[in-house]
């Protein structure tokens, strides 16, 4: 008889019942070829004695395996390993990789995936210059949890939570209509609204609805790299059009449209990523005319609209006469402190319906509870109060950062004060290698990207987005002090 | 002078400051061509008088528009509408649809999007026979909210929540390793785990990594329709292989592999959707051998593994020797009551890395707060306790449903008792038109699908998935009573 005592070890402290442990182990032994098809196992009394277990436990394991066709009960002979199972070799998961296509390998290490690790700074907290994140410490998360609780305590909440559709919570879409009308002058109904997983899903879905393989798509140069990568993944050929201090070059867009069949234009109207420039009113008007003339589908990514300090933001293209060609995209992710990712797409109703079908293939629908909680926070004014308060703080941090950069780093850097958003587009003098700066900073407890991702598809910029919003005054001071110590 | 009193109406009860209301309206008037480029606006004192507002409010509005380039301040002459803005027509959002590709139109009304509406049943609550949903009333949502609160109250929670990556929360991936090893015998590390938005995102990502246009993909006949639609969206050509009472026909898979270059196999090992059959142990072994021989990439969708009543579930293919070819997919969405959608993909580490890159293009990452809360609920045993309790209840509901169907609907229906899951695959006698049944039921306060989606890509089945898990004994009794009253 096989040494079952050695082969089968059980552990009563595990949550998995002992009989299942035995059953799983027996399956393993069959798979490994130790227990061959046709082999009779010891009677339950014998095995129980060997394993020092109650006989009932062994019987339960055998019954289990008989019910799963691994074992066969042969009348008057006992329990046999089933004969219609081919003998196989030991299992492996880490073995050969699947022969997968391996798409979507990135040419750079995306900064958004920076882990919160690394050596601590002198204050004991790791410092990170991110891409333009909000400060999660300011986010109305307490209010959010309070709303979640109140929702699950409400009668019939289960009906509310169980059902739903891919365009998002009805309550939230209604609140969005009110919110976007008040803040952006959009003339919409809930049928024009789709709630997504952050702005990124809206970009992907809108682009996937519009782009076919080899279509020409106009993007800024530079551009938000995850948008470029997304369009390329969908098979687009990108046409890079310069972005200067007034925003994307509208004349260049017109030339491209008159030369080629352009399938789509992607642009960021406020606080362009990475350069933070805002499209000027004059260009905005001219662009609207081009959009209408060429019936050019546009993705207007307005991810940062709610964070504007210098004056009220310019109204989006989507609020003007665009002939139904503009798909408007935004996000609440930054208002909710990044950990709850809710974005939106505004488009003609039939476009939304198509995008919802597509969305179901990758994500049946959003989290009802989170969407309902956000709807409540919009309805009771929490979000608007949060934006008012945090915009004040972010504005102060922007001003402090600009002051520090100007006075402490001087000629080593160059930047324009952004009218809003959470980052400064900081260009370094050519003498400074950002790669080496990044390495040295890391040794001093500061995580800073070397910035390759910002010139994806275009020429090197020697610049980074200096996200100031997530750092308080003390932290900003320390960050600039570290940079100064390296550069000086 | 233009009748500004009529053209500009303000409302002090709105949250938007009055000066911004004026500014927005002036922009609208410029866009509508009412205020032509070069036109001088009335002085601030005059306009303030007309509008019955404080002069400062009008000055603020003018300053706003000057800062946005809509207006130009001409020294000693006043404020003029900028001349470099082309005159445009009135805005429209509901206008012409964009010239989008319009992919992803479904050939049926997907049952998962059933809205919780319709006429109430006699008990005042609308009754819905869904596709196999859990009962949100049983979900550990209180514990979930409690964990969310405890996370945001913990020190440095903001670091935890702000940063992260597309493979998901590190804490959750570690818990997943433990959980999947204990429950499914998987031999993995956190590098093999990716957290997704439900199982659906895992299916989409895995398929997008593997499938190129015109690749052959084997699926069951019938099959989970959202999987079929997903693969078709990605350009696959589907080969439908029969599913019988032992699961998918493995001999047919082998024949297909020997005939054609097959790029991928998709299968559901436990409680197949829609038929609820579980792959037999014998076929499972043979399939493993085929997978290794042909190096056939496989998506093993095991969405329902945690809900098994008749005996312990068979171990997944992924726990056996599959030569690194099996991508294993599952979900916690049903444990969390559908409103919090967290699924997972288990695959070789380099496959996970590629899938994470792809995922970022459509969804930068998951909700950290939700993922961390789930990690805590796994660690403290809440999820396992919930599964134990709810499995007991679902088992009783399954048995009650089978009893009611057998005794009350008799020859009109046919079904096999499923060994687990949340639905019964209920085939109706040919005399019964499901479309008419659905219509009549609707009039009696019962929502039931006519079932076209279940035979997508294959022959009509005259069957539906009868989701029993979300209905309690009283509701199940009422549902069957309504069906009986229609059929009898």
Interface residues (C-beta under 8 A of the other chain):
Chain A: X14 X15 X16 X20 X23 X24 X27 X28 X31 X63 X64 X67 X68 X69 X70 X82 X84 X85 X86 X88 X89 X90 X91 X92 X93 X94 X95 X96 X97 X98 X99 X100 X101 X102 X103 X104 X105 X106 X110 X112 X113 X114 X115 X116 X125 X126 X128 X130 X133 X135 X136 X137 X141 X142 X145 X148 X149 X152 X156 X157 X158 X159 X160 X161 X162 X163 X164 X165 X166 X182 X183 X185 X186 X187 X188 X192 X197 X198 X200 X201 X204 X205 X208 X209 X210 X211 X212 X226 X229 X230 X233 X280 X281 X282 X285 X286 X288 X289 X295 X297 X310 X311 X312 X314 X315 X318 X319 X320 X321 X322 X323 X324 X325 X327 X337 X338 X339 X340 X341 X346 X347 X348 X349 X350 X351 X354 X355 X357 X358 X360 X361 X362 X363 X364 X365 X366 X367 X368 X369 X370 X381 X384 X470
Chain B: X14 X15 X16 X20 X23 X24 X27 X28 X31 X63 X64 X67 X68 X69 X70 X82 X84 X85 X86 X88 X89 X90 X91 X92 X93 X94 X95 X96 X97 X98 X99 X100 X101 X102 X103 X104 X105 X106 X110 X112 X113 X114 X115 X116 X125 X126 X128 X130 X133 X135 X136 X137 X141 X142 X145 X148 X149 X152 X156 X157 X158 X159 X160 X161 X162 X163 X164 X165 X166 X182 X183 X185 X186 X187 X188 X192 X197 X198 X200 X201 X204 X205 X208 X209 X210 X211 X212 X226 X229 X230 X233 X280 X281 X282 X285 X286 X288 X289 X295 X297 X310 X311 X312 X314 X315 X318 X319 X320 X321 X322 X323 X324 X325 X327 X337 X338 X339 X340 X341 X346 X347 X348 X349 X350 X351 X354 X357 X358 X360 X361 X362 X363 X364 X365 X366 X367 X368 X369 X370 X381 X384 X470
